[in-house]
Amino acid sequence: GNCVELNSVGLDILRGNCVELNSVGLDILRGNCVELNSVGLDILRGNCVELNSVGLDILRGNCVELNSVGLDILRGNCVELNSVGLDILRGNCVELNSVGLDILRGNCFELNSVGLDILRGNCVELNSVGLDILRGNCVELNSVGLDILRGNCVELNSMGLISIGEIVLS
């Protein structure tokens, strides 16, 4: 309750030193660091290999500026990220679009229709480009998961449907 000004600049001291930092240590940020955004999260890149969906829970309701740029820190590090971890984005990351979803490529093999449900009503910019990242990676994705697109993805066109077709038929 005292470090309300702690932000990405202060967290930079962790870079390369706290290799054992995980969700337990990050819990100090809960409800206090409202300025923490994608810039601060970049310090975790390549160091906090244990960070997973549990650690990401600290962002829930606080880091409203977290977007696709910040999510890029997960690329290749948080192999355990799945639909549970993605739930932190619900209602907060309204800027998340196909660019942000690219972090899932080749890493989140457990992502399925349950995880995609977080996009419902939030990612209005999701289009065929975003769907293309699912091709060949989300083997559990089926018609149930695709139901989340109903009424939300107004930009979805024939190019996106091709991606969907190849996913379902593969």
C-alpha positions as CSV (number, residue, x, y, z in Angstrom):
1,G,0.0,0.0,0.0
2,N,3.0,2.3,0.1
3,C,4.7,1.9,-3.3
4,V,2.0,3.4,-5.5
5,E,4.7,5.0,-7.7
6,L,6.5,1.8,-8.3
7,N,6.5,1.2,-12.1
8,S,8.6,-0.3,-14.9
9,V,11.6,1.9,-14.1
10,G,11.9,0.5,-10.6
11,L,11.4,-3.0,-11.7
12,D,14.4,-2.7,-14.1
13,I,16.7,-3.6,-11.1
14,L,15.5,-7.2,-11.4
15,R,16.9,-7.6,-14.9
16,G,19.4,-10.5,-15.0
17,N,19.7,-10.8,-11.3
18,C,16.6,-12.4,-9.9
19,V,16.4,-15.6,-11.9
20,E,14.2,-17.3,-9.3
21,L,11.6,-14.5,-9.3
22,N,8.2,-16.1,-9.9
23,S,4.6,-15.4,-9.2
24,V,5.1,-15.4,-5.4
25,G,7.6,-12.5,-5.6
26,L,5.4,-10.6,-8.1
27,D,2.5,-10.7,-5.7
28,I,3.8,-7.4,-4.1
29,L,2.5,-5.6,-7.2
30,R,-1.1,-6.6,-6.6
31,G,-3.3,-3.5,-6.4
32,N,-0.4,-1.1,-6.0
33,C,1.4,-0.6,-9.2
34,V,-1.3,0.8,-11.4
35,E,1.3,2.2,-13.7
36,L,2.9,-1.1,-14.5
37,N,2.6,-1.8,-18.2
38,S,4.2,-3.6,-21.1
39,V,7.4,-1.6,-20.7
40,G,7.9,-2.9,-17.1
41,L,7.0,-6.4,-18.0
42,D,9.9,-6.5,-20.5
43,I,12.3,-7.0,-17.6
44,L,10.9,-10.6,-17.3
45,R,12.1,-11.5,-20.8
46,G,14.4,-14.5,-20.6
47,N,14.9,-14.4,-16.8
48,C,11.8,-15.5,-15.1
49,V,11.3,-18.9,-16.7
50,E,9.0,-20.0,-13.9
51,L,6.5,-17.2,-14.6
52,N,3.2,-18.7,-15.8
53,S,-0.5,-18.1,-15.5
54,V,-0.3,-17.9,-11.7
55,G,2.1,-15.1,-11.8
56,L,0.2,-13.2,-14.4
57,D,-2.8,-13.1,-12.1
58,I,-1.2,-10.0,-10.5
59,L,-2.2,-8.0,-13.6
60,R,-5.9,-8.6,-13.2
61,G,-7.8,-5.3,-13.0
62,N,-4.6,-3.2,-12.6
63,C,-2.6,-3.1,-15.8
64,V,-5.2,-1.6,-18.1
65,E,-2.5,-0.5,-20.5
66,L,-1.2,-4.0,-21.1
67,N,-1.6,-4.8,-24.7
68,S,0.0,-6.9,-27.5
69,V,3.3,-5.2,-27.0
70,G,3.5,-6.3,-23.4
71,L,2.4,-9.8,-24.1
72,D,5.4,-10.3,-26.3
73,I,7.5,-11.0,-23.2
74,L,5.8,-14.4,-23.0
75,R,7.2,-15.5,-26.3
76,G,9.3,-18.6,-25.8
77,N,9.4,-18.3,-22.0
78,C,6.0,-19.1,-20.5
79,V,5.4,-22.4,-22.2
80,E,2.7,-23.2,-19.6
81,L,0.5,-20.3,-20.6
82,N,-2.9,-21.6,-21.5
83,S,-6.5,-20.6,-21.2
84,V,-6.2,-20.2,-17.5
85,G,-3.4,-17.6,-17.8
86,L,-5.2,-15.8,-20.6
87,D,-8.2,-15.2,-18.4
88,I,-6.3,-12.2,-16.9
89,L,-7.0,-10.3,-20.1
90,R,-10.8,-10.5,-19.7
91,G,-12.2,-7.0,-19.9
92,N,-8.9,-5.2,-19.4
93,C,-6.9,-5.5,-22.6
94,V,-9.3,-4.0,-25.1
95,E,-6.4,-3.2,-27.4
96,L,-5.5,-6.9,-27.8
97,N,-5.8,-7.8,-31.5
98,S,-4.3,-10.2,-34.0
99,V,-0.8,-8.7,-33.4
100,G,-1.0,-9.6,-29.7
101,L,-2.2,-13.1,-30.5
102,D,0.9,-13.8,-32.4
103,I,2.7,-14.6,-29.1
104,L,0.8,-17.8,-29.0
105,R,2.4,-19.1,-32.2
106,G,4.1,-22.4,-31.5
107,N,4.1,-22.0,-27.7
108,C,0.6,-22.5,-26.3
109,F,-0.3,-26.0,-27.5
110,E,-3.0,-26.2,-24.9
111,L,-4.9,-23.2,-26.1
112,N,-8.4,-24.3,-27.1
113,S,-12.0,-23.0,-27.2
114,V,-12.0,-22.3,-23.5
115,G,-9.0,-20.0,-23.8
116,L,-10.4,-18.2,-26.8
117,D,-13.5,-17.3,-24.9
118,I,-11.6,-14.4,-23.3
119,L,-11.8,-12.6,-26.6
120,R,-15.6,-12.5,-26.5
121,G,-16.7,-8.9,-26.8
122,N,-13.3,-7.4,-26.2
123,C,-11.2,-7.9,-29.3
124,V,-13.4,-6.3,-31.9
125,E,-10.3,-5.9,-34.1
126,L,-9.7,-9.6,-34.4
127,N,-9.8,-10.5,-38.1
128,S,-8.5,-13.1,-40.5
129,V,-5.0,-12.0,-39.8
130,G,-5.3,-13.0,-36.1
131,L,-7.0,-16.2,-36.9
132,D,-4.1,-17.3,-39.1
133,I,-1.9,-17.7,-36.1
134,L,-4.0,-20.6,-35.0
135,R,-3.3,-22.6,-38.1
136,G,-1.4,-25.8,-37.2
137,N,-0.9,-25.0,-33.5
138,C,-4.2,-25.3,-31.7
139,V,-5.0,-28.9,-32.5
140,E,-7.8,-28.9,-30.0
141,L,-9.6,-25.9,-31.5
142,N,-12.9,-26.9,-33.0
143,S,-16.3,-25.5,-34.0
144,V,-17.1,-24.9,-30.4
145,G,-14.2,-22.5,-30.0
146,L,-15.0,-20.8,-33.2
147,D,-18.5,-19.9,-31.8
148,I,-16.8,-17.0,-30.0
149,L,-16.6,-15.1,-33.3
150,R,-20.3,-14.8,-33.6
151,G,-21.3,-11.1,-33.6
152,N,-18.0,-9.8,-32.5
153,C,-15.5,-10.0,-35.4
154,V,-17.2,-7.7,-37.9
155,E,-14.0,-7.6,-40.0
156,L,-13.9,-11.3,-40.5
157,N,-13.9,-12.1,-44.2
158,S,-13.3,-14.9,-46.7
159,M,-9.5,-14.9,-45.9
160,G,-10.3,-15.6,-42.3
161,L,-12.7,-18.3,-43.2
162,I,-10.0,-20.1,-45.2
163,S,-7.9,-20.2,-42.0
164,I,-10.8,-21.5,-40.0
165,G,-11.4,-24.2,-42.7
166,E,-7.9,-25.4,-42.6
167,I,-7.9,-25.5,-38.8
168,V,-11.1,-27.6,-38.5
169,L,-10.1,-29.9,-41.3
170,S,-6.6,-30.5,-40.1
